[in-house]
Amino acid sequence: MKKNKYSYSTIYYPTPKAKDGGFYISPKSIKWFVLLLVVGCLVYFFYFSSFFNLNNIIFEGEKNDQLIAEASKLKGRNLLFISSDYEEKELLKKMPNFKSLTFYKGLPDSVKITGELRKKSLVWLSEGKYYSVDDKGMLYEEINNFTNDGTFLIIEDKKNVPAQIGRRIISNDFIDFVKTIRDNFSLVTGQKITGMSIEESTYHIYVSTDANWKAIFTLDRSASDQLEDLKLILTKARDSVKEYVDLRIEGRAYYK
């Protein structure tokens, strides 16, 4: 019997290619890297580059040498880190002679400062030193080499309480009161004012005259009413007034 011969085909498979020794970066990782790079560049640009450094300071309104010097200290700082409100308050603390300072930032590198100086309403005298006081009663600067030319009303503090610059020492009512006295005293009495002072408190005002007597007023009553009372006393007893006329009690006047 004839045997069948079978032939077997050999099956060959390709040998797997060896992998490279490198590393694989996913697209997601690339996106995060790019994002962080962009954010880092932006942070550097806005916060660390010189693009936003303050270079230009513009002044509007009123200014003085001190304001220019103090504002110049801000130059070179990053404008994004400068707080307008904070700088306004700090400048006003250092310079109480300014009534207001407004701080405007202009990107990328400019600031505009608008200032308004306080206006002198009267002069305060304490411990032999003269100070400017504005219409709100704020004592805001010492006056060096003061010369009394009669332009401003002078109030002397007989108690010589140390003056504090930047502090409100008298009220608006006080200022209005003493100005009313000043403007009308000579018309009512025929005497000139040689000085005004406070002794016990700012509620009592002592007015010295060229006749060497004083009139004592109180803020508790209107200045006009007290001037009318003074006029009545002088009409009846001017020759008897040698030292003072006290008008502080309503309906009565004491004189000596």
C-alpha positions in Angstrom: 0.0 0.0 0.0 1.4 3.3 -1.0 1.7 5.8 1.8 0.7 9.4 1.3 3.3 12.0 2.0 2.3 15.2 3.5 4.4 18.4 3.3 4.2 20.9 6.0 4.7 24.6 5.2 6.8 26.4 7.8 5.1 29.6 9.1 7.5 32.5 9.8 6.6 35.6 11.9 8.7 38.8 11.8 10.8 39.4 14.9 9.3 42.3 16.9 11.3 45.6 16.4 13.0 46.7 19.6 11.6 49.9 21.1 13.6 53.1 21.3 15.0 54.1 24.6 13.2 57.7 24.4 10.1 58.9 26.3 6.7 59.6 25.1 4.9 63.1 25.6 1.2 63.1 25.3 -0.6 66.0 23.5 -2.3 66.9 26.8 1.1 67.5 28.5 2.2 69.7 25.6 -0.9 71.8 26.0 -0.3 72.3 29.7 3.3 73.2 29.1 2.3 75.9 26.6 -0.4 77.2 28.9 2.1 77.5 31.8 4.6 79.2 29.5 2.1 81.8 28.4 0.9 82.5 31.9 4.5 82.8 33.1 5.2 85.3 30.3 2.1 87.3 31.2 3.0 87.4 34.9 6.5 88.5 34.1 5.2 91.2 31.8 2.7 92.7 34.1 4.5 92.4 37.4 8.2 92.2 36.9 9.0 94.0 33.6 9.7 97.7 33.5 6.8 98.3 31.2 4.4 99.4 34.0 7.0 101.2 36.1 6.0 104.8 37.0 8.0 107.3 34.9 5.7 110.3 34.5 4.0 112.4 37.2 1.7 115.2 36.1 0.6 117.9 38.6 -2.7 119.8 38.2 -4.2 122.4 40.5 -2.0 123.6 43.4 1.4 122.1 44.3 4.5 122.9 46.3 8.1 121.6 46.5 7.2 119.1 49.2 4.5 117.5 47.1 6.8 117.2 44.1 9.5 115.6 46.3 7.2 113.2 48.0 5.5 112.2 44.7 8.9 111.7 43.0 9.6 108.9 45.5 7.0 106.8 43.7 8.9 106.8 40.5 10.2 103.4 39.4 7.5 101.5 41.2 5.1 99.2 39.3 1.9 101.2 38.7 -0.2 98.0 39.2 1.0 97.8 42.8 0.3 101.4 43.6 -3.0 102.1 45.4 -4.5 105.5 44.7 -6.5 105.7 47.9 -3.5 104.6 50.1 -1.1 107.1 48.4 -3.6 109.9 48.8 -4.0 109.3 52.5 -0.2 108.9 53.1 0.5 112.2 51.2 -2.1 114.1 53.2 -0.7 112.7 56.5 2.8 114.1 55.5 1.4 117.4 54.1 -1.6 118.6 56.2 -1.3 122.0 54.4 -3.2 120.3 51.5 -7.0 120.2 51.8 -7.2 117.5 49.2 -5.0 115.4 46.9 -6.5 113.2 44.2 -4.4 110.5 42.6 -5.2 109.3 39.1 -3.3 106.4 37.5 -2.8 106.3 33.7 -1.5 103.1 32.2 1.1 102.1 31.4 3.5 104.5 33.3 1.8 107.8 34.3 0.1 109.3 37.4 -1.8 112.6 37.6 -2.0 114.3 41.0 -4.6 117.1 41.6 -4.0 119.2 44.7 -5.8 121.9 46.6 -4.0 123.8 49.4 -5.7 124.9 52.5 -6.6 128.6 52.7 -5.6 130.6 55.8 -8.6 131.8 57.7 -6.9 133.1 60.9 -3.7 132.8 62.8 -3.3 130.9 66.1 -0.7 132.0 68.6 0.6 129.5 71.2 3.9 129.3 73.1 5.1 132.3 71.1 4.6 130.4 67.8 2.2 131.4 65.0 0.2 128.8 63.1 -2.1 128.9 60.1 -5.7 127.7 60.6 -8.2 127.2 57.8 -11.9 127.8 57.6 -12.6 124.3 59.1 -10.5 125.0 62.2 -7.6 122.8 61.0 -4.2 123.9 62.3 -2.0 123.0 59.3 1.4 124.7 59.4 3.7 126.8 61.5 4.4 130.3 60.2 8.0 131.3 60.3 9.0 134.9 60.7 5.4 136.0 61.1 4.7 139.7 60.6 1.3 141.0 61.7 0.2 143.3 59.0 -3.5 143.2 60.0 -4.5 140.9 57.1 -5.4 137.9 59.3 -7.2 137.7 62.7 -4.9 136.4 65.4 -6.2 134.3 68.3 -3.9 133.9 71.2 -4.1 130.8 73.4 -3.3 132.1 76.9 -3.0 128.6 78.3 -0.2 127.9 75.8 -1.4 124.4 74.9 1.2 122.8 72.6 -0.1 123.1 69.0 -0.4 119.9 67.0 -0.1 120.4 63.2 -2.8 118.4 61.3 -5.3 118.7 64.2 -8.6 120.5 64.2 -8.4 122.9 67.2 -11.6 125.0 66.8 -15.0 124.7 65.2 -16.5 126.4 62.2 -18.9 128.2 64.7 -15.8 129.6 66.5 -14.4 131.1 63.3 -17.7 132.6 62.2 -18.2 134.0 65.7 -14.8 135.8 66.0 -15.1 137.1 62.4 -18.4 138.7 63.3 -16.9 140.3 66.3 -13.9 141.6 64.3 -16.1 143.0 61.5 -18.5 144.8 63.8 -16.7 145.6 67.0 -15.4 149.1 66.1 -18.8 150.1 64.6 -20.6 149.2 67.8 -18.1 150.4 70.4 -16.0 153.0 68.8 -12.9 151.2 70.0 -10.3 149.2 68.1 -9.5 145.6 68.7 -5.9 145.1 69.8 -6.1 141.4 70.4 -8.3 138.3 70.8 -7.6 135.4 73.1 -8.9 132.3 74.8 -8.2 131.5 78.4 -10.4 128.8 80.0 -11.8 127.3 76.8 -12.6 128.0 73.2 -16.2 128.8 74.3 -15.1 132.1 75.8 -13.4 134.8 73.8 -11.6 137.8 75.3 -11.3 140.9 73.1 -8.8 143.5 74.1 -9.3 147.1 73.1 -7.2 150.2 72.6 -9.0 151.7 75.6 -7.3 149.0 77.8 -10.5 147.2 78.8 -11.7 143.8 77.6 -15.0 142.4 76.4 -15.7 138.8 77.2 -18.0 136.8 74.9 -19.4 133.3 74.8 -20.1 131.0 71.9 -23.3 130.0 73.7 -25.1 133.1 72.4 -25.1 134.9 69.1 -22.3 137.4 68.5 -24.7 140.0 67.2 -26.9 139.8 70.4 -23.8 140.2 72.6 -22.6 143.1 70.6 -25.9 144.8 71.1 -25.7 144.2 74.8 -22.2 145.7 74.8 -23.4 148.7 73.0 -26.2 149.2 75.6 -23.7 149.0 78.5 -21.3 151.5 76.9 -24.1 153.9 76.1 -25.1 153.9 79.8 -21.8 153.4 81.6 -18.9 153.8 79.3 -17.0 156.0 81.8 -17.4 153.2 84.5 -15.8 150.5 82.3 -12.2 150.3 83.3 -11.2 146.7 83.1 -13.8 144.4 81.4 -17.4 143.9 80.3 -18.6 140.3 80.8 -21.4 139.4 78.3 -21.5 135.6 78.9 -24.8 135.5 80.9 -27.9 136.2 78.9 -29.9 139.1 80.1 -27.1 140.4 82.3 -23.7 142.1 81.8 -21.0 142.6 84.4 -18.5 145.3 84.1 -15.7 146.8 86.2 
